[in-house]
Amino acid sequence: MSQTPRDPAPDPHHVVIAGGGIAALELVLALHDLAPGRVRVTLVSPSPTFSLRPLSVMVPFGRGVAPTASLQDVLSAHGGVLRQDTVEAVDAARHVVRCGGGDELAYDTLVLATGARTAPAFDRALTFDPFDADALSGVVADLEQGYSRSVAFVVPAGVTWPLPLYELALMTAERVANASPEGVGLHVVTPEARPLAVFGHEASDAVAELLRAAGITFHGSVSPDVPRAGHVELGIEGELVVDSIVALSRMRGPGVAGLPVDDEGFVAVDAEGHVPGLPDVWAVGDATQQPIKQGGLACQQADAVAVRLAAALGADVTVEPPLLELRGRLLAGREDRFLRRPVGTASSESDAHPLWWPPAKVASRYLAPYLEGLGVVAPAPREPAPETRPVAVHVPIDWAHAHRNDVLGLSSLDPLD
């Protein structure tokens, strides 16, 4: 639906965004672009720093640290305000949130983008934590030095995002390929029937081939348990005994009082991201009941909310049903793999060369090019195809952002660009 533009309101609409992660920053940038002068943004985050946590899988292999950026700098550059605090409760009737410090903060529109909480799935396994990714370095070093000969990388049953575990397994295989003449035993144990099945058959087949070539054994359709150190229960497959176990966290909802949640604490939303029954309250990303918890999808959800808010405030935008596409860059060591699948379809793609540009770890309309302008990027793909080899052209980030659709030949509101 096309909206007739109105003059910006003299008193800008106050949007409070809870969270300081990927979806929250995407929303800040989208609102700045789509509704300039019509909104003022307050970002409530417990940390003053944004961290691109999906890149933390590189840390144990000496490939750098997860890049960070100052939230204050981002907000200042886009007319927003940072409040270092947490949102503990929502009083939708009064249009206020209660912060962890005890203060109340009024809003015209509230968007929850806090992400999920995480907790170890097993007491007797090393849990991979993006905030302490270096803890895995000891496991890698033990394999290289011959103190350890086998590792199981375990995806717990329940809500989680499995792609980082495949990255850890593949980069471990590359790192220790020459560590032992007799080789090491690496295993992926997961409830998925196929490797990264969420990306569809073609992409899953490509990942399965990567595992096979790396000598990693795949154990699928398993609800794993770790009853004691070094032992992984595989159900009807029996028991896997290894020297080390590395597991992903299990996700839980954010636990904000006053919001409708399911048994796991995830916030209920409709197809557009609105929280049912609560006027002017939206939620995006891992905090919601959306079944796939992934940063790129969270950014697309944030874009959809931004378009609807901008339209409601009279901006010249077109509101369309959100069309989501799952895109993941699998950091596989020697050669990364780009995976893509439109949500709700059977089709999928896999390629060693970029399927989107910039070839960010988290593909997004606003955040990826913005972070690239700050130098916050994933390592360049190995040996890009000649037809996709980039040319080093440096232009001001504001100009590139303003003209991106003309340059790329895209609709200004294409949610997948």
Residue pairs with C-beta under 8 A, 6 or more apart in sequence:
1 311
1 318
1 319
2 318
3 311
3 314
3 315
3 316
3 317
3 318
3 319
4 314
5 314
5 315
5 316
6 313
6 314
7 314
8 36
8 37
8 38
8 314
9 38
9 313
12 37
12 38
12 39
12 40
13 35
13 38
13 39
13 40
13 108
13 109
13 309
13 313
14 39
14 40
14 42
14 106
14 107
14 108
14 109
15 31
15 39
15 40
15 41
15 42
15 107
15 108
15 109
15 110
15 111
15 309
16 41
16 42
16 44
16 87
16 97
16 105
16 107
16 109
16 110
16 111
17 24
17 27
17 28
17 41
17 42
17 43
17 44
17 111
17 113
18 24
18 44
18 86
18 87
18 97
18 110
18 111
18 112
18 113
18 114
18 256
19 43
19 44
19 45
19 112
19 113
19 114
19 115
19 285
19 287
20 43
20 45
20 46
20 47
20 49
20 50
20 71
21 50
21 53
21 113
21 114
21 115
21 285
21 295
22 52
22 115
22 285
22 295
22 298
22 299
22 362
22 364
22 367
23 113
23 115
23 284
23 285
23 286
23 295
23 298
23 299
23 301
23 302
24 43
24 45
24 111
24 113
24 114
24 302
25 50
25 71
25 74
25 367
25 370
26 298
26 299
26 302
26 303
26 364
26 365
26 366
26 367
27 111
27 113
27 284
27 302
27 303
27 305
27 306
28 41
28 43
28 74
28 75
28 78
28 80
29 78
29 366
29 367
29 370
30 302
30 303
30 306
30 307
30 365
30 366
31 39
31 41
31 306
31 309
31 310
32 41
32 78
32 79
32 80
33 366
33 401
34 306
34 307
34 310
34 315
34 317
35 306
35 309
35 310
35 313
35 315
38 310
38 313
38 314
38 315
39 309
39 313
40 79
40 80
40 81
41 75
41 78
41 79
41 80
41 81
42 80
42 81
42 82
42 83
42 105
42 107
43 71
43 75
43 80
43 81
43 82
43 83
44 83
44 85
44 86
44 87
44 97
44 99
44 105
45 71
45 82
45 83
45 84
45 85
46 84
46 85
46 86
46 100
47 71
47 84
48 70
48 71
48 72
48 82
48 84
49 68
49 69
49 70
49 71
50 68
50 69
50 70
50 71
50 74
51 66
51 67
51 68
51 130
51 131
52 66
52 67
52 68
52 361
52 362
52 371
52 376
53 66
53 130
53 131
54 66
54 130
54 164
54 295
54 361
54 362
55 64
55 66
55 67
55 331
55 361
55 378
56 65
56 66
56 130
56 131
56 133
57 128
57 133
57 164
57 167
57 168
57 171
57 331
58 64
58 65
58 66
58 171
58 331
58 379
59 65
59 66
59 133
59 134
59 136
59 137
60 133
60 134
60 135
60 136
60 137
60 139
60 140
60 168
60 171
61 140
61 171
61 172
61 175
63 379
64 379
66 130
66 133
67 371
67 375
67 376
67 377
68 376
69 371
69 374
69 376
71 82
72 82
74 80
75 81
75 82
83 99
83 105
85 99
85 100
85 101
85 103
86 99
86 100
87 97
87 98
87 99
87 100
87 112
87 114
87 256
88 97
88 98
88 99
88 100
88 256
88 257
89 97
89 98
89 256
89 257
89 258
90 97
90 98
90 110
90 256
90 257
90 258
90 259
90 278
90 281
91 97
91 98
91 104
91 258
92 258
92 278
92 279
92 280
92 281
95 106
95 107
95 108
95 110
95 280
96 104
96 105
96 106
96 107
97 104
97 105
97 107
97 110
98 104
99 105
107 280
108 280
109 280
109 281
109 282
109 309
110 280
110 281
110 282
111 281
111 282
111 283
111 284
111 302
111 305
112 254
112 256
112 259
112 267
112 275
112 281
112 282
112 283
112 284
112 287
112 288
113 283
113 284
113 285
113 287
113 298
113 302
114 254
114 256
114 285
114 287
115 254
115 285
115 286
115 287
116 159
116 251
116 252
116 253
116 254
116 266
116 286
116 287
116 293
117 251
117 252
117 253
117 254
117 255
117 265
118 129
118 249
118 250
118 251
118 252
119 249
119 250
119 252
120 127
120 247
120 249
120 250
121 127
121 154
121 156
121 158
121 160
121 247
121 248
121 249
121 250
122 154
122 156
122 225
122 226
122 245
122 247
123 226
124 226
124 227
124 228
124 229
124 245
125 154
125 226
125 245
125 246
125 247
126 135
126 136
126 139
126 244
126 245
126 246
126 247
127 246
127 247
127 248
127 249
128 136
128 164
128 165
128 168
128 246
128 247
128 248
128 249
129 135
129 249
130 164
136 168
136 246
139 148
139 151
139 172
139 244
139 246
140 172
140 175
140 176
142 148
142 243
142 244
143 149
143 151
143 172
143 175
143 176
143 179
143 180
143 184
144 175
144 176
144 179
145 179
146 179
146 180
148 184
148 243
148 244
149 180
149 184
149 185
149 243
150 184
150 185
150 186
150 187
150 242
150 243
150 244
151 172
151 184
151 185
151 186
151 187
151 242
151 243
151 244
151 245
151 246
152 187
152 188
152 189
152 232
152 240
152 242
152 244
152 245
152 246
153 165
153 166
153 168
153 169
153 172
153 186
153 187
153 188
153 189
153 246
153 247
154 165
154 189
154 190
154 224
154 226
154 232
154 245
154 246
154 247
154 248
155 162
155 165
155 188
155 189
155 190
155 191
155 192
155 224
155 247
155 248
156 224
156 247
156 248
156 249
156 250
157 191
157 223
157 224
158 250
158 251
158 264
159 250
159 251
159 252
159 264
159 266
159 293
160 248
160 249
160 250
160 251
160 293
161 248
161 251
161 292
161 293
161 294
162 190
162 192
162 196
162 198
162 248
163 196
163 294
163 328
163 330
164 248
165 188
165 190
165 246
165 248
166 188
166 195
166 196
166 207
166 211
166 330
166 332
167 330
167 331
167 332
168 246
169 186
169 188
169 211
169 214
169 216
170 210
170 211
170 214
170 216
170 330
170 331
170 332
170 333
171 331
171 332
171 333
172 186
173 186
173 214
173 215
173 216
173 333
174 214
174 332
174 333
174 334
175 333
176 184
183 215
185 217
185 242
186 214
186 215
186 216
186 217
187 216
187 217
187 218
187 219
187 232
187 240
187 242
188 195
188 211
188 216
188 217
188 218
188 219
189 219
189 222
189 224
189 232
189 234
189 240
190 218
190 219
190 220
190 222
190 224
191 220
191 221
191 222
191 223
191 224
192 198
192 220
192 221
193 220
193 221
194 201
194 204
194 208
194 220
195 204
195 207
195 208
195 211
195 218
195 220
196 203
196 204
196 207
196 328
196 330
196 339
197 204
198 292
198 326
198 341
199 207
199 326
199 328
199 339
199 340
199 341
199 348
199 350
200 341
200 345
200 346
200 347
200 348
201 346
201 348
202 347
202 348
202 349
202 350
203 339
203 340
203 341
203 348
203 349
203 350
204 348
205 350
206 337
206 339
206 350
207 330
207 337
207 339
207 350
208 218
210 330
210 332
210 337
211 217
211 218
214 333
219 234
219 237
219 240
222 234
222 235
222 237
223 235
224 232
224 233
224 234
225 232
225 233
226 232
226 233
226 245
226 247
227 233
229 245
230 241
230 242
230 243
230 244
230 245
231 239
231 240
231 241
232 239
232 240
232 241
232 242
232 245
233 239
234 240
251 264
251 286
251 293
252 264
252 265
253 261
253 262
253 264
253 265
253 266
253 267
253 287
254 265
254 267
254 287
255 261
255 265
256 267
259 267
259 268
259 275
259 278
259 281
259 283
260 267
260 268
260 275
260 276
260 277
260 278
261 267
261 268
262 268
262 289
266 287
266 288
266 289
267 275
267 283
267 287
267 288
267 289
268 275
268 276
268 288
268 289
269 275
269 276
269 282
269 283
269 284
269 288
269 289
269 290
270 276
271 321
271 322
272 304
272 305
272 308
272 322
273 282
273 283
273 284
273 288
273 301
273 304
273 305
273 308
273 322
274 281
274 282
275 281
275 282
275 283
282 305
284 298
284 301
284 302
284 305
285 293
285 295
285 297
285 298
285 301
285 302
286 293
286 298
288 301
290 297
290 301
292 326
292 343
294 326
294 328
295 362
295 364
296 326
296 327
296 328
296 362
296 363
296 364
297 324
297 326
297 343
299 362
299 363
299 364
299 365
299 366
299 367
300 322
300 324
300 325
300 364
300 365
300 415
300 416
301 322
301 324
303 364
303 365
303 366
303 415
304 322
304 415
307 317
307 318
307 319
307 320
307 413
308 319
310 317
311 317
311 318
311 319
317 413
318 413
320 413
320 415
322 415
323 342
323 415
323 416
324 342
324 343
324 344
324 415
325 340
325 341
325 342
325 343
325 416
326 339
326 340
326 341
326 342
326 343
327 338
327 339
327 340
327 355
327 356
327 363
328 338
328 339
328 340
329 336
329 337
329 338
329 339
329 359
329 360
329 361
329 363
329 378
330 336
330 337
330 338
330 339
331 361
331 378
331 379
334 382
335 352
335 382
335 383
336 352
336 381
336 382
337 350
337 351
337 352
338 349
338 350
338 351
338 352
338 353
338 354
338 355
338 356
338 359
339 348
339 349
339 350
339 355
340 348
340 349
340 350
340 355
340 356
341 347
341 348
341 349
349 355
352 381
352 382
353 381
353 384
353 385
353 388
354 381
354 384
354 388
356 363
357 390
358 368
358 369
358 372
358 377
359 378
359 380
359 381
360 368
360 371
360 372
360 377
360 378
361 378
362 368
365 415
365 417
366 401
369 397
369 400
369 401
369 404
370 397
370 401
371 377
373 397
373 400
384 390
400 407
404 410
404 417
405 411
405 412
405 414
405 417
408 417
410 417
411 417
